[in-house]
């Protein structure tokens, strides 16, 4: 059994950092909603979605699965769309929207290619 230094110390440290960042994201979404009211509901919902998705990937699913990547790309698309619809769009939000759309299209293409292969080649 090979137990690397990263497996022993790196993964738990990374999990703690991800947990702290997700907690801060949820807390900032709550404060934004409390401060701005319903106007911040969409932005807070996107922050909550991404934070919960990352926590789900950390503790349950894993970050290298097709389902996690598709849900993350959808989160990027939702984030860019919300910024665009609320009028707070910047170059960064447009890059997120376009990038998320391209990544989702790439994932769909790869999935379609995998499904066309015979079962013994997958």
N, CA, C and O atoms as CSV, one atom per row, in Angstrom:
chain,resi,resn,atom,element,x,y,z
A,1,UNK,N,N,0.844,-1.164,0.000
A,1,UNK,CA,C,0.000,0.000,0.000
A,1,UNK,C,C,0.896,1.237,0.000
A,1,UNK,O,O,1.717,1.423,0.898
A,2,UNK,N,N,0.727,2.073,-1.016
A,2,UNK,CA,C,1.529,3.291,-1.088
A,2,UNK,C,C,0.711,4.447,-0.540
A,2,UNK,O,O,-0.321,4.826,-1.093
A,3,UNK,N,N,1.191,4.982,0.537
A,3,UNK,CA,C,0.527,6.106,1.171
A,3,UNK,C,C,1.429,7.321,1.005
A,3,UNK,O,O,2.413,7.476,1.728
A,4,UNK,N,N,1.091,8.178,0.051
A,4,UNK,CA,C,1.942,9.322,-0.219
A,4,UNK,C,C,1.730,10.417,0.824
A,4,UNK,O,O,0.773,10.393,1.599
A,5,UNK,N,N,2.621,11.344,0.817
A,5,UNK,CA,C,2.541,12.474,1.734
A,5,UNK,C,C,1.299,13.323,1.440
A,5,UNK,O,O,0.660,13.852,2.350
A,6,UNK,N,N,0.975,13.439,0.148
A,6,UNK,CA,C,-0.226,14.199,-0.219
A,6,UNK,C,C,-1.487,13.515,0.282
A,6,UNK,O,O,-2.387,14.177,0.798
A,7,UNK,N,N,-1.562,12.181,0.134
A,7,UNK,CA,C,-2.740,11.464,0.613
A,7,UNK,C,C,-2.903,11.586,2.123
A,7,UNK,O,O,-4.022,11.657,2.631
A,8,UNK,N,N,-1.803,11.609,2.822
A,8,UNK,CA,C,-1.860,11.649,4.280
A,8,UNK,C,C,-2.179,13.043,4.812
A,8,UNK,O,O,-2.997,13.189,5.720
A,9,UNK,N,N,-1.534,14.074,4.247
A,9,UNK,CA,C,-1.692,15.427,4.789
A,9,UNK,C,C,-2.365,16.404,3.825
A,9,UNK,O,O,-3.092,17.301,4.253
A,10,UNK,N,N,-2.125,16.232,2.540
A,10,UNK,CA,C,-2.625,17.188,1.559
A,10,UNK,C,C,-4.125,17.145,1.366
A,10,UNK,O,O,-4.785,18.184,1.342
A,11,UNK,N,N,-4.664,15.951,1.230
A,11,UNK,CA,C,-6.113,15.836,1.021
A,11,UNK,C,C,-6.923,16.371,2.193
A,11,UNK,O,O,-7.871,17.123,1.970
A,12,UNK,N,N,-6.592,16.015,3.434
A,12,UNK,CA,C,-7.351,16.614,4.551
A,12,UNK,C,C,-7.196,18.129,4.627
A,12,UNK,O,O,-8.158,18.829,4.942
A,13,UNK,N,N,-6.006,18.644,4.345
A,13,UNK,CA,C,-5.807,20.095,4.369
A,13,UNK,C,C,-6.619,20.767,3.267
A,13,UNK,O,O,-7.216,21.820,3.487
A,14,UNK,N,N,-6.640,20.161,2.087
A,14,UNK,CA,C,-7.440,20.688,0.990
A,14,UNK,C,C,-8.924,20.637,1.326
A,14,UNK,O,O,-9.666,21.561,0.991
A,15,UNK,N,N,-9.361,19.578,1.978
A,15,UNK,CA,C,-10.768,19.466,2.375
A,15,UNK,C,C,-11.137,20.562,3.366
A,15,UNK,O,O,-12.232,21.119,3.287
A,16,UNK,N,N,-10.248,20.879,4.292
A,16,UNK,CA,C,-10.525,21.942,5.267
A,16,UNK,C,C,-10.617,23.294,4.564
A,16,UNK,O,O,-11.501,24.091,4.878
A,17,UNK,N,N,-9.716,23.561,3.618
A,17,UNK,CA,C,-9.748,24.826,2.884
A,17,UNK,C,C,-11.039,24.946,2.083
A,17,UNK,O,O,-11.669,26.004,2.079
A,18,UNK,N,N,-11.438,23.875,1.405
A,18,UNK,CA,C,-12.664,23.895,0.620
A,18,UNK,C,C,-13.876,24.084,1.526
A,18,UNK,O,O,-14.794,24.829,1.182
A,19,UNK,N,N,-13.889,23.431,2.653
A,19,UNK,CA,C,-14.997,23.582,3.601
A,19,UNK,C,C,-15.089,25.010,4.114
A,19,UNK,O,O,-16.188,25.555,4.215
A,20,UNK,N,N,-13.960,25.626,4.440
A,20,UNK,CA,C,-13.969,27.013,4.917
A,20,UNK,C,C,-14.447,27.960,3.818
A,20,UNK,O,O,-15.245,28.859,4.082
A,21,UNK,N,N,-13.968,27.769,2.591
A,21,UNK,CA,C,-14.383,28.640,1.489
A,21,UNK,C,C,-15.876,28.496,1.189
A,21,UNK,O,O,-16.551,29.493,0.932
A,22,UNK,N,N,-16.391,27.284,1.218
A,22,UNK,CA,C,-17.822,27.083,0.975
A,22,UNK,C,C,-18.651,27.698,2.097
A,22,UNK,O,O,-19.702,28.285,1.840
A,23,UNK,N,N,-18.192,27.569,3.325
A,23,UNK,CA,C,-18.903,28.176,4.454
A,23,UNK,C,C,-18.911,29.695,4.331
A,23,UNK,O,O,-19.937,30.328,4.580
A,24,UNK,N,N,-17.788,30.282,3.953
A,24,UNK,CA,C,-17.743,31.726,3.746
A,24,UNK,C,C,-18.659,32.167,2.610
A,24,UNK,O,O,-19.283,33.224,2.693
A,25,UNK,N,N,-18.744,31.372,1.560
A,25,UNK,CA,C,-19.621,31.694,0.437
A,25,UNK,C,C,-21.081,31.683,0.860
A,25,UNK,O,O,-21.843,32.582,0.502
A,26,UNK,N,N,-21.469,30.673,1.615
A,26,UNK,CA,C,-22.855,30.603,2.100
A,26,UNK,C,C,-23.143,31.771,3.043
A,26,UNK,O,O,-24.207,32.386,2.963
A,27,UNK,N,N,-22.209,32.077,3.928
A,27,UNK,CA,C,-22.398,33.160,4.882
A,27,UNK,C,C,-22.478,34.513,4.173
A,27,UNK,O,O,-23.301,35.350,4.543
A,28,UNK,N,N,-21.643,34.739,3.168
A,28,UNK,CA,C,-21.699,36.008,2.431
A,28,UNK,C,C,-22.994,36.120,1.632
A,28,UNK,O,O,-23.548,37.211,1.503
A,29,UNK,N,N,-23.479,35.001,1.094
A,29,UNK,CA,C,-24.771,35.024,0.413
A,29,UNK,C,C,-25.903,35.380,1.360
A,29,UNK,O,O,-26.815,36.127,1.005
A,30,UNK,N,N,-25.835,34.839,2.566
A,30,UNK,CA,C,-26.846,35.164,3.582
A,30,UNK,C,C,-26.790,36.641,3.958
A,30,UNK,O,O,-27.829,37.293,4.051
A,31,UNK,N,N,-25.590,37.174,4.174
A,31,UNK,CA,C,-25.452,38.589,4.529
A,31,UNK,C,C,-25.904,39.501,3.389
A,31,UNK,O,O,-26.531,40.534,3.623
A,32,UNK,N,N,-25.584,39.116,2.165
A,32,UNK,CA,C,-26.014,39.899,1.013
A,32,UNK,C,C,-27.532,39.909,0.894
A,32,UNK,O,O,-28.132,40.942,0.597
A,33,UNK,N,N,-28.150,38.753,1.129
A,33,UNK,CA,C,-29.604,38.669,1.076
A,33,UNK,C,C,-30.231,39.475,2.207
A,33,UNK,O,O,-31.251,40.135,2.009
A,34,UNK,N,N,-29.631,39.425,3.381
A,34,UNK,CA,C,-30.162,40.174,4.518
A,34,UNK,C,C,-30.002,41.676,4.308
A,34,UNK,O,O,-30.859,42.454,4.728
A,35,UNK,N,N,-28.926,42.084,3.669
A,35,UNK,CA,C,-28.667,43.500,3.453
A,35,UNK,C,C,-29.499,44.066,2.298
A,35,UNK,O,O,-30.089,45.138,2.434
A,36,UNK,N,N,-29.553,43.366,1.176
A,36,UNK,CA,C,-30.193,43.891,-0.027
A,36,UNK,C,C,-31.605,43.367,-0.235
A,36,UNK,O,O,-32.337,43.896,-1.072
A,37,UNK,N,N,-31.998,42.358,0.494
A,37,UNK,CA,C,-33.353,41.821,0.367
A,37,UNK,C,C,-33.511,40.954,-0.866
A,37,UNK,O,O,-32.589,40.245,-1.270
A,38,UNK,N,N,-34.683,41.022,-1.452
A,38,UNK,CA,C,-35.033,40.160,-2.581
A,38,UNK,C,C,-34.164,40.446,-3.807
A,38,UNK,O,O,-34.013,39.587,-4.676
A,39,UNK,N,N,-33.596,41.647,-3.878
A,39,UNK,CA,C,-32.753,41.996,-5.022
A,39,UNK,C,C,-31.522,41.091,-5.110
A,39,UNK,O,O,-30.996,40.873,-6.201
A,40,UNK,N,N,-31.070,40.576,-4.000
A,40,UNK,CA,C,-29.883,39.714,-3.987
A,40,UNK,C,C,-30.240,38.235,-3.965
A,40,UNK,O,O,-29.360,37.389,-3.807
A,41,UNK,N,N,-31.505,37.915,-4.118
A,41,UNK,CA,C,-31.932,36.514,-4.031
A,41,UNK,C,C,-31.299,35.643,-5.111
A,41,UNK,O,O,-30.818,34.548,-4.821
A,42,UNK,N,N,-31.298,36.117,-6.342
A,42,UNK,CA,C,-30.752,35.302,-7.438
A,42,UNK,C,C,-29.253,35.093,-7.265
A,42,UNK,O,O,-28.755,33.981,-7.440
A,43,UNK,N,N,-28.539,36.146,-6.926
A,43,UNK,CA,C,-27.093,36.035,-6.741
A,43,UNK,C,C,-26.757,35.143,-5.548
A,43,UNK,O,O,-25.814,34.354,-5.603
A,44,UNK,N,N,-27.524,35.270,-4.481
A,44,UNK,CA,C,-27.308,34.419,-3.308
A,44,UNK,C,C,-27.628,32.962,-3.614
A,44,UNK,O,O,-26.968,32.059,-3.101
A,45,UNK,N,N,-28.625,32.734,-4.438
A,45,UNK,CA,C,-28.989,31.366,-4.810
A,45,UNK,C,C,-27.876,30.713,-5.623
A,45,UNK,O,O,-27.565,29.541,-5.413
A,46,UNK,N,N,-27.281,31.452,-6.538
A,46,UNK,CA,C,-26.173,30.916,-7.326
A,46,UNK,C,C,-24.980,30.613,-6.425
A,46,UNK,O,O,-24.343,29.571,-6.582
A,47,UNK,N,N,-24.665,31.505,-5.486
A,47,UNK,CA,C,-23.563,31.262,-4.553
A,47,UNK,C,C,-23.823,30.031,-3.704
A,47,UNK,O,O,-22.923,29.224,-3.478
A,48,UNK,N,N,-25.044,29.891,-3.239
A,48,UNK,CA,C,-25.410,28.724,-2.440
A,48,UNK,C,C,-25.322,27.444,-3.262
A,48,UNK,O,O,-24.836,26.425,-2.771
A,49,UNK,N,N,-25.786,27.486,-4.508
A,49,UNK,CA,C,-25.736,26.316,-5.384
A,49,UNK,C,C,-24.288,25.857,-5.594
A,49,UNK,O,O,-23.986,24.670,-5.471
A,50,UNK,N,N,-23.408,26.791,-5.908
A,50,UNK,CA,C,-22.020,26.427,-6.177
A,50,UNK,C,C,-21.339,25.916,-4.914
A,50,UNK,O,O,-20.577,24.950,-4.966
A,51,UNK,N,N,-21.609,26.558,-3.782
A,51,UNK,CA,C,-21.000,26.115,-2.519
A,51,UNK,C,C,-21.468,24.711,-2.148
A,51,UNK,O,O,-20.659,23.866,-1.766
A,52,UNK,N,N,-22.762,24.465,-2.258
A,52,UNK,CA,C,-23.284,23.130,-1.936
A,52,UNK,C,C,-22.796,22.086,-2.923
A,52,UNK,O,O,-22.544,20.943,-2.542
A,53,UNK,N,N,-22.661,22.464,-4.182
A,53,UNK,CA,C,-22.148,21.537,-5.190
A,53,UNK,C,C,-20.700,21.145,-4.887
A,53,UNK,O,O,-20.336,19.975,-5.006
A,54,UNK,N,N,-19.884,22.112,-4.499
A,54,UNK,CA,C,-18.486,21.817,-4.178
A,54,UNK,C,C,-18.404,20.941,-2.929
A,54,UNK,O,O,-17.587,20.022,-2.870
A,55,UNK,N,N,-19.235,21.216,-1.945
A,55,UNK,CA,C,-19.256,20.360,-0.751
A,55,UNK,C,C,-19.719,18.951,-1.093
A,55,UNK,O,O,-19.172,17.978,-0.574
A,56,UNK,N,N,-20.714,18.833,-1.954
A,56,UNK,CA,C,-21.189,17.519,-2.396
A,56,UNK,C,C,-20.076,16.781,-3.140
A,56,UNK,O,O,-19.891,15.578,-2.957
A,57,UNK,N,N,-19.343,17.503,-3.974
A,57,UNK,CA,C,-18.220,16.890,-4.678
A,57,UNK,C,C,-17.113,16.466,-3.737
A,57,UNK,O,O,-16.463,15.444,-3.955
A,58,UNK,N,N,-16.898,17.243,-2.698
A,58,UNK,CA,C,-15.832,16.935,-1.747
A,58,UNK,C,C,-16.161,15.705,-0.913
A,58,UNK,O,O,-15.321,14.819,-0.757
A,59,UNK,N,N,-17.366,15.644,-0.382
A,59,UNK,CA,C,-17.697,14.590,0.574
A,59,UNK,C,C,-18.396,13.379,-0.047
A,59,UNK,O,O,-18.351,12.294,0.533
A,60,UNK,N,N,-19.031,13.527,-1.190
A,60,UNK,CA,C,-19.852,12.438,-1.701
A,60,UNK,C,C,-19.426,11.937,-3.079
A,60,UNK,O,O,-19.129,10.755,-3.250
A,61,UNK,N,N,-19.396,12.820,-4.040
A,61,UNK,CA,C,-19.275,12.415,-5.436
A,61,UNK,C,C,-17.829,12.341,-5.911
A,61,UNK,O,O,-17.439,11.374,-6.566
A,62,UNK,N,N,-17.053,13.327,-5.596
A,62,UNK,CA,C,-15.706,13.433,-6.160
A,62,UNK,C,C,-15.705,14.476,-7.253
A,62,UNK,O,O,-16.731,14.728,-7.884
A,63,UNK,N,N,-14.558,15.081,-7.475
A,63,UNK,CA,C,-14.475,16.169,-8.432
A,63,UNK,C,C,-14.224,15.710,-9.856
A,63,UNK,O,O,-14.353,16.510,-10.783
A,64,UNK,N,N,-13.875,14.465,-10.057
A,64,UNK,CA,C,-13.496,13.998,-11.378
A,64,UNK,C,C,-14.578,13.163,-12.052
A,64,UNK,O,O,-14.275,12.332,-12.907
A,65,UNK,N,N,-15.819,13.375,-11.679
A,65,UNK,CA,C,-16.897,12.621,-12.310
A,65,UNK,C,C,-17.597,13.490,-13.347
A,65,UNK,O,O,-17.577,14.718,-13.268
A,66,UNK,N,N,-18.203,12.844,-14.297
A,66,UNK,CA,C,-18.903,13.551,-15.358
A,66,UNK,C,C,-20.066,14.355,-14.790
A,66,UNK,O,O,-20.279,15.501,-15.187
A,67,UNK,N,N,-20.806,13.776,-13.880
A,67,UNK,CA,C,-21.975,14.449,-13.307
A,67,UNK,C,C,-21.578,15.719,-12.553
A,67,UNK,O,O,-22.249,16.744,-12.675
A,68,UNK,N,N,-20.505,15.661,-11.783
A,68,UNK,CA,C,-20.050,16.848,-11.058
A,68,UNK,C,C,-19.636,17.956,-12.021
A,68,UNK,O,O,-19.995,19.118,-11.830
A,69,UNK,N,N,-18.881,17.593,-13.055
A,69,UNK,CA,C,-18.432,18.608,-14.008
A,69,UNK,C,C,-19.599,19.275,-14.716
A,69,UNK,O,O,-19.603,20.495,-14.884
A,70,UNK,N,N,-20.592,18.491,-15.134
A,70,UNK,CA,C,-21.752,19.074,-15.817
A,70,UNK,C,C,-22.500,20.018,-14.881
A,70,UNK,O,O,-22.900,21.108,-15.290
A,71,UNK,N,N,-22.690,19.610,-13.635
A,71,UNK,CA,C,-23.383,20.479,-12.686
A,71,UNK,C,C,-22.571,21.742,-12.383
A,71,UNK,O,O,-23.147,22.811,-12.180
A,72,UNK,N,N,-21.249,21.628,-12.352
A,72,UNK,CA,C,-20.414,22.805,-12.144
A,72,UNK,C,C,-20.497,23.746,-13.341
A,72,UNK,O,O,-20.578,24.961,-13.163
A,73,UNK,N,N,-20.478,23.207,-14.554
A,73,UNK,CA,C,-20.593,24.042,-15.749
A,73,UNK,C,C,-21.953,24.734,-15.780
A,73,UNK,O,O,-22.044,25.895,-16.181
A,74,UNK,N,N,-23.009,24.038,-15.362
A,74,UNK,CA,C,-24.323,24.677,-15.280
A,74,UNK,C,C,-24.316,25.802,-14.245
A,74,UNK,O,O,-24.954,26.835,-14.446
A,75,UNK,N,N,-23.603,25.605,-13.148
A,75,UNK,CA,C,-23.479,26.668,-12.157
A,75,UNK,C,C,-22.781,27.899,-12.720
A,75,UNK,O,O,-23.169,29.028,-12.421
A,76,UNK,N,N,-21.752,27.682,-13.536
A,76,UNK,CA,C,-21.080,28.817,-14.179
A,76,UNK,C,C,-22.026,29.540,-15.126
A,76,UNK,O,O,-22.040,30.770,-15.178
A,77,UNK,N,N,-22.814,28.778,-15.872
A,77,UNK,CA,C,-23.779,29.390,-16.791
A,77,UNK,C,C,-24.832,30.172,-16.007
A,77,UNK,O,O,-25.192,31.283,-16.398
A,78,UNK,N,N,-25.331,29.603,-14.904
A,78,UNK,CA,C,-26.313,30.312,-14.079
A,78,UNK,C,C,-25.717,31.601,-13.520
A,78,UNK,O,O,-26.388,32.633,-13.489
A,79,UNK,N,N,-24.478,31.548,-13.083
A,79,UNK,CA,C,-23.812,32.712,-12.507
A,79,UNK,C,C,-23.718,33.844,-13.545
A,79,UNK,O,O,-24.084,34.985,-13.265
A,80,UNK,N,N,-23.230,33.516,-14.726
A,80,UNK,CA,C,-23.128,34.527,-15.778
A,80,UNK,C,C,-24.478,35.044,-16.218
A,80,UNK,O,O,-24.628,36.235,-16.490
A,81,UNK,N,N,-25.474,34.160,-16.293
A,81,UNK,CA,C,-26.815,34.571,-16.699
A,81,UNK,C,C,-27.444,35.498,-15.676
A,81,UNK,O,O,-28.058,36.500,-16.043
A,82,UNK,N,N,-27.300,35.177,-14.404
A,82,UNK,CA,C,-27.858,36.030,-13.352
A,82,UNK,C,C,-27.220,37.406,-13.390
A,82,UNK,O,O,-27.919,38.414,-13.293
A,83,UNK,N,N,-25.900,37.465,-13.531
A,83,UNK,CA,C,-25.233,38.767,-13.622
A,83,UNK,C,C,-25.713,39.543,-14.837
A,83,UNK,O,O,-25.910,40.756,-14.762
A,84,UNK,N,N,-25.898,38.864,-15.941
A,84,UNK,CA,C,-26.354,39.523,-17.167
A,84,UNK,C,C,-27.787,40.032,-17.015
A,84,UNK,O,O,-28.088,41.157,-17.414
A,85,UNK,N,N,-28.669,39.219,-16.444
A,85,UNK,CA,C,-30.070,39.617,-16.293
A,85,UNK,C,C,-30.269,40.717,-15.261
A,85,UNK,O,O,-31.174,41.539,-15.401
A,86,UNK,N,N,-29.441,40.742,-14.237
A,86,UNK,CA,C,-29.567,41.774,-13.207
A,86,UNK,C,C,-28.883,43.080,-13.608
A,86,UNK,O,O,-29.020,44.086,-12.912
A,87,UNK,N,N,-28.164,43.076,-14.697
A,87,UNK,CA,C,-27.506,44.288,-15.154
A,87,UNK,C,C,-26.179,44.548,-14.478
A,87,UNK,O,O,-25.624,45.639,-14.606
A,88,UNK,N,N,-25.660,43.571,-13.764
A,88,UNK,CA,C,-24.356,43.741,-13.111
A,88,UNK,C,C,-23.266,43.023,-13.889
A,88,UNK,O,O,-22.240,42.632,-13.333
A,89,UNK,N,N,-23.503,42.855,-15.179
A,89,UNK,CA,C,-22.557,42.094,-15.990
A,89,UNK,C,C,-21.271,42.872,-16.205
A,89,UNK,O,O,-21.262,44.085,-16.414
A,90,UNK,N,N,-20.200,42.122,-16.143
A,90,UNK,CA,C,-18.863,42.644,-16.401
A,90,UNK,C,C,-18.209,41.727,-17.421
A,90,UNK,O,O,-18.814,40.756,-17.877
A,91,UNK,N,N,-17.002,42.034,-17.765
A,91,UNK,CA,C,-16.259,41.158,-18.673
A,91,UNK,C,C,-16.069,39.791,-18.040
A,91,UNK,O,O,-16.147,38.767,-18.719
A,92,UNK,N,N,-15.822,39.775,-16.740
A,92,UNK,CA,C,-15.636,38.513,-16.031
A,92,UNK,C,C,-16.894,37.642,-16.081
A,92,UNK,O,O,-16.798,36.434,-16.296
A,93,UNK,N,N,-18.069,38.243,-15.885
A,93,UNK,CA,C,-19.290,37.440,-15.920
A,93,UNK,C,C,-19.592,36.934,-17.330
A,93,UNK,O,O,-20.162,35.854,-17.487
A,94,UNK,N,N,-19.221,37.692,-18.345
A,94,UNK,CA,C,-19.402,37.220,-19.716
A,94,UNK,C,C,-18.444,36.069,-20.027
A,94,UNK,O,O,-18.806,35.122,-20.727
A,95,UNK,N,N,-17.224,36.159,-19.503
A,95,UNK,CA,C,-16.258,35.066,-19.691
A,95,UNK,C,C,-16.775,33.808,-18.989
A,95,UNK,O,O,-16.654,32.707,-19.527
A,96,UNK,N,N,-17.346,33.965,-17.799
A,96,UNK,CA,C,-17.899,32.818,-17.078
A,96,UNK,C,C,-19.063,32.213,-17.848
A,96,UNK,O,O,-19.157,30.991,-17.962
A,97,UNK,N,N,-19.949,33.047,-18.377
A,97,UNK,CA,C,-21.102,32.554,-19.132
A,97,UNK,C,C,-20.667,31.831,-20.403
A,97,UNK,O,O,-21.119,30.718,-20.673
A,98,UNK,N,N,-19.809,32.448,-21.166
A,98,UNK,CA,C,-19.353,31.835,-22.421
A,98,UNK,C,C,-18.485,30.612,-22.144
A,98,UNK,O,O,-18.625,29.583,-22.806
A,99,UNK,N,N,-17.588,30.725,-21.165
A,99,UNK,CA,C,-16.729,29.592,-20.819
A,99,UNK,C,C,-17.526,28.406,-20.307
A,99,UNK,O,O,-17.257,27.268,-20.691
A,100,UNK,N,N,-18.511,28.658,-19.439
A,100,UNK,CA,C,-19.357,27.575,-18.940
A,100,UNK,C,C,-20.140,26.913,-20.060
A,100,UNK,O,O,-20.303,25.693,-20.073
A,101,UNK,N,N,-20.627,27.719,-21.005
A,101,UNK,CA,C,-21.359,27.158,-22.145
A,101,UNK,C,C,-20.464,26.292,-23.018
A,101,UNK,O,O,-20.870,25.220,-23.468
A,102,UNK,N,N,-19.236,26.765,-23.257
A,102,UNK,CA,C,-18.303,25.980,-24.069
A,102,UNK,C,C,-17.892,24.695,-23.358
A,102,UNK,O,O,-17.795,23.641,-23.987
A,103,UNK,N,N,-17.653,24.776,-22.065
A,103,UNK,CA,C,-17.291,23.568,-21.317
A,103,UNK,C,C,-18.440,22.564,-21.285
A,103,UNK,O,O,-18.215,21.357,-21.368
A,104,UNK,N,N,-19.670,23.061,-21.164
A,104,UNK,CA,C,-20.830,22.166,-21.183
A,104,UNK,C,C,-20.990,21.517,-22.558
A,104,UNK,O,O,-21.299,20.329,-22.655
A,105,UNK,N,N,-20.782,22.289,-23.609
A,105,UNK,CA,C,-20.860,21.726,-24.963
A,105,UNK,C,C,-19.771,20.677,-25.171
A,105,UNK,O,O,-20.015,19.642,-25.791
A,106,UNK,N,N,-18.581,20.937,-24.659
A,106,UNK,CA,C,-17.490,19.960,-24.764
A,106,UNK,C,C,-17.815,18.678,-24.008
A,106,UNK,O,O,-17.563,17.582,-24.508
A,107,UNK,N,N,-18.370,18.809,-22.812
A,107,UNK,CA,C,-18.743,17.631,-22.025
A,107,UNK,C,C,-19.835,16.834,-22.733
A,107,UNK,O,O,-19.797,15.603,-22.743
A,108,UNK,N,N,-20.810,17.528,-23.324
A,108,UNK,CA,C,-21.874,16.835,-24.053
A,108,UNK,C,C,-21.310,16.113,-25.278
A,108,UNK,O,O,-21.733,15.000,-25.590
A,109,UNK,N,N,-20.363,16.740,-25.967
A,109,UNK,CA,C,-19.740,16.109,-27.122
A,109,UNK,C,C,-18.954,14.861,-26.717
A,109,UNK,O,O,-19.041,13.824,-27.373
A,110,UNK,N,N,-18.188,14.971,-25.634
A,110,UNK,CA,C,-17.430,13.810,-25.162
A,110,UNK,C,C,-18.354,12.683,-24.720
A,110,UNK,O,O,-18.058,11.512,-24.956
A,111,UNK,N,N,-19.452,13.021,-24.092
A,111,UNK,CA,C,-20.428,12.009,-23.675
A,111,UNK,C,C,-21.028,11.312,-24.899
A,111,UNK,O,O,-21.175,10.090,-24.918
A,112,UNK,N,N,-21.372,12.101,-25.916
A,112,UNK,CA,C,-21.937,11.514,-27.139
A,112,UNK,C,C,-20.923,10.610,-27.829
A,112,UNK,O,O,-21.285,9.554,-28.347
A,113,UNK,N,N,-19.664,11.015,-27.840
A,113,UNK,CA,C,-18.631,10.182,-28.453
A,113,UNK,C,C,-18.448,8.873,-27.695
A,113,UNK,O,O,-18.265,7.818,-28.302
A,114,UNK,N,N,-18.498,8.944,-26.367
A,114,UNK,CA,C,-18.362,7.733,-25.556
A,114,UNK,C,C,-19.537,6.791,-25.760
A,114,UNK,O,O,-19.357,5.574,-25.736
A,115,UNK,N,N,-20.721,7.320,-25.956
A,115,UNK,CA,C,-21.891,6.479,-26.134
A,115,UNK,C,C,-21.906,5.789,-27.490
A,115,UNK,O,O,-22.540,4.745,-27.642
A,116,UNK,N,N,-21.220,6.352,-28.472
A,116,UNK,CA,C,-21.177,5.749,-29.797
A,116,UNK,C,C,-20.203,4.581,-29.868
A,116,UNK,O,O,-20.285,3.763,-30.785
A,117,UNK,N,N,-19.282,4.494,-28.911
A,117,UNK,CA,C,-18.308,3.393,-28.907
A,117,UNK,C,C,-19.002,2.104,-28.470
A,117,UNK,O,O,-19.971,2.140,-27.711
A,118,UNK,N,N,-18.507,0.979,-28.947
A,118,UNK,CA,C,-19.029,-0.288,-28.441
A,118,UNK,C,C,-18.733,-0.440,-26.959
A,118,UNK,O,O,-17.794,0.164,-26.439
A,119,UNK,N,N,-19.520,-1.232,-26.296
A,119,UNK,CA,C,-19.425,-1.384,-24.845
A,119,UNK,C,C,-18.030,-1.854,-24.439
A,119,UNK,O,O,-17.513,-1.403,-23.417
A,120,UNK,N,N,-17.412,-2.739,-25.204
A,120,UNK,CA,C,-16.126,-3.271,-24.828
A,120,UNK,C,C,-14.989,-2.254,-24.981
A,120,UNK,O,O,-13.891,-2.497,-24.480
A,121,UNK,N,N,-15.220,-1.123,-25.657
A,121,UNK,CA,C,-14.202,-0.080,-25.816
A,121,UNK,C,C,-14.329,1.038,-24.787
A,121,UNK,O,O,-13.436,1.880,-24.702
A,122,UNK,N,N,-15.383,1.077,-24.020
A,122,UNK,CA,C,-15.594,2.198,-23.091
A,122,UNK,C,C,-14.715,2.109,-21.898
A,122,UNK,O,O,-14.770,2.975,-21.025
